[in-house]
Amino acid sequence: MKRTRKDLIQALVEAGIQSVDAKRFVDEFINIIQGSIMHGEEIRLKNFGKFIIVTKKGNEFINPKTKLKTLIPDHKKIRFIPSENLKKLINQYEK
């Protein structure tokens, strides 16, 4: 099952937060995380994990159909590393 932005807002409303405030909170939270990542900053959320930017080295590959060599340039990716606490919680419920 996946949770959407709308689901998160609804969960906050069910927890007693006004709908307008819940929407504003979720939107602002997402904007802050996106802005930080765009500026190359690491995001650490205690007991949850961290988001980091890693640079993947470029690579050359050969298209099997055309036999044409193509270069994939260096590029950045976002990586999520779960906290030890989150890993324990996940493994606890898998049993």
N, C-alpha and C positions, 0 to 999 in steps of 0.2 A: 504494500500500500504506500502511496506517496502522499505527502502533505503539501498543499499549495499555500501561496500567500494568503488567499482567502480563508483557508482552514486555520492558519495561525491567528488571523484577526478574529475569527469566530471563537477560537479557544480563549483568547484574551477577554472577549465579551462575556463568555460563560464564566470566567474567573472574576467578573464584576467590574471590568473596565468599560467605560462608555465606548460605543462603537466608533465615534469620530476620533477619540483619543487612541484607541487600539490601532486604527488604520494609520494615523499619523506616526505612532510609535514604530510600527512595522516598516513603513516606508522610510522613515528617518534612519532606522537601524540598518536597513539594506544600503541606503545611500552612504552612510558612514563607512561601512565595510568596503563597498565598491571604491569609494574615494581613497581609502587607505591603501587598498591593493594597487590601485592605479599609480600611487605615489611610491610603490615599492616597499611599503611598510608591512611588517608581519602582524597578523591579528592573533592574539592569544586570548582565549576565553577559558577561565579556570574551570576545571572539572568537565570540560567539553573537548577542547583541542585547540589546534592552531592552524591557520591558513598561511602558507608561505608561497613565494614565487620562486620557481626554479627555471633555469635556462637550459633548454634542451639543445644539444649540439646539432648542427646541421648534418645531413647525411645524404649520400648519393645513392639512388636506387635505379634499378633497371625495370622498365615496364615490361612485363612478360609477353604482352601481346605485340608491342611495337619494337621491342628491344632498344628503345630510346632511353639514354641516361638522363636522369632528372636530378637536380639538386634541391633538397629541402633545406632552406636556410635556418640558421639558429632562430629559435622562437621561445617565448616564455609560456609557462603553464602554471596554473594554480594547483597547489597540493594541499590536501587536508591531512593532518596528523592527529589522530584521536588521542585524548589524554588517557593516562592509565586508568583513571576512574571510569571513563566511558567504556574502555575495553572490558573492564570487569563487569560493568552493568550489562553490556551486550552478551558476553559469554555466560552470564548468570541466567539469562532468559532463553538461551539456545538449548538448554538441557531438557 
